[in-house]
Each structure stands twice: as structure tokens, then as C-alpha cells.
Amino acid sequence: HAKAANVPIIVAINKIDKPGANVNKVRESLMQYDLLPEEYGGTVMTVGVSAATRENLDKLLEAVILQSEIMELSALKTKNADGIILESRVDKNRGVVTSILVQNGILKQGDIIVLVLLVEKLELCLTTRESKLNRPNLLCLLKFLV
């Protein structure tokens, strides 16, 4: 569907933690579907990841952000903020940590957010590199501590 719609494609190559995992072999096999990875001079981003060990998931999220920047996607400043929850987990030191792709609006520290039916005060915004974010951000991936 994505290829037919002529939209950018990012391929997550999973299970790189397994013995014998061969990311380059998978990249080569993409060519049979007319998907040419960037590593071979094409336009398809590929990221080797492990869902089990969480290896390179940050790189996958950075690839999504990079693609949104290339496409010059931006959030609407005048709308209420909304986005898509990509993952949520409980961190024993921080509490609930949720990764959200913000699609519209602006979020900043101290804003009230609604996650499903949970209403909490936004305590801290972190970028994918765990650095504190104090300024409003458009179309970015953030980790929220509530």
C-alpha cells in the first residue's frame, strides 16, 4: 500500500539479537519487492532492531523523525495537541514512561495531557536521547513522565 501511494517507507529489520541474524541479507531481499535500501543507493530507510532487547528502537524512532523532517511535516500550532502512543511502560525509578508521536499542537512541561482515560500533569519531556526539553516542540517524539 505504501509503495502504491508513493509514500516514504522505513523498514524495521527485527530479531537482530538472534544468532545468525543477517541484516544485509534482509536488505538485499527487499530488492525483490522493488524496495531499494539507502545502503544500496535507494531511498528506503532500514533499521536493524530487536524488540526483545529493545536494541536500536531509539534509532528507529529517530528514522521516523528524520523522515518527517525531510517531508517537512509540521504540527498545527492552533489545534489542541494530539498524537499516537507508540509505547508505554512502567520504569521503577520514573513511573509511567510513554512515547508519543505528537501530530498536532504543541506540548510543553506543565501541560495537562490525557492518555486514554488518564489525566495527569506533564512533569517532564525528554527527547529520544533522554535530554530535557524545555521549549515547545512540533512533530517530535517525546517521552513523557507523568
N, C-alpha and C positions, 0 to 999 in steps of 0.2 A: 504494500500500500504506500509506504513512504517513497519508494523508488518511483512508482507511478505518479505520485503527487509532486515529484521533483523537489522534495524537501531534504535537507541535510540528514545524514544517517550517522549515528555513533554506535559502534558495536562493542559491547562488553563481552570479552572472552573470559568465561568463568572457569573455575577449578584449576587455577594456575598453581595452587598449593599441592596438587596431586603429583606423585612421582610420574615422570614421563610426559608431563604436560608440555605441549609444544605450541606456543603462541604463534610462531611464524608459520607453522603448518596450517593453523586455522585461518590466518590472514591470507595465505595462498588459496585456500579453499573458497574464500569469499569471491574470488575472481570468477568462479563458475556461475555466480549469480549476478555477474556484471557489476560487482562492487569492488572498486579498486582502492585498497587502503592507502593512506598517506605515505606509509613506509615504502610503497612501490610507486610513488608519484601520483597517486589518485587523490580523491577528496574525502574519502570515508575515514573518519577518526576511529581508531581501535584502541581499547584499553584492556590490558590483561588484569583480571581481578580474581579475588577469592571471596565468595560470600561467606564461607565458613570461617575464615581467619580475618576477614574484613580488609585484607591486603588490597591496596590501591583503590579502595572505594572513594577516597578523597580525590584521587586523580580522575576517576570517572565523573565525579561531580564538577571538578574543575573543567573537564572537557565540555560538559553541558553549559557551564557558564561562558566558556570561551566561544562556543558556537552561538550563544545568544548575543554576545558582543559582536561577533562577525556579522550576524544578521541584523544588527542594530535594533534589537528588540528592547523596548523600554516599558516601564510600568506607567500607568496613568496616574499622575500626581493628584488629580482632583477626586479620584474614587477612594472609597474605603479600601484598605489593604485586604487582599486575599491571596491565597496560594494553595499549593498542593503539598500535603505531608508526604515526604519521601521515606522517612523512617522515624521511629520513636523508640527510646529505650530508657531504662532507669539506671542512672550512674550512682554508685554507692556514695560518692562524695558530693555530687552536684544535684542529685534528684532526677527529675524527668528532663531528658535532653531530646529535643525534636528537631529534625532537619526539615525545613520547609522551603520550597521554591516559591519566592514571592513573585506574583504575576502582575498585580495591580496595586497601586497605592504606595505609601511609604511607611515603614515601621522604624521606630527608634526606641531606645531604652526608656522604660517607664510607661510605654503604651500598654493598654489593656488588649489582650488577644483572646479569641475564642477558638478553642480546639475541640471540635465536635460539640460536646455539651459542657466542656470545662472552661471556666472563666478564671483567669489568673492575671496578675501583674507581670509584665515582662521585666525580669530582673537584669538580664544581661544578653547582649547579642554578640556572638562570636562568628568570625569568618571561618572558612574551611581550614584555615591554618591556625585556628584557635586564638587569633588576635582579637582583642576587644574592639568593638565597633561603636563609636560614639556619635557618628553623624548619620543622617538618613541615607538610605540606600535604595536604589532602583534595581529591579530584576536581579536579585542576588540570592545566593544560597546562604542561609544563616542557620546557626544552631541556637536555639532559644533555651534559656534556663528559666523555668517558672517556679 
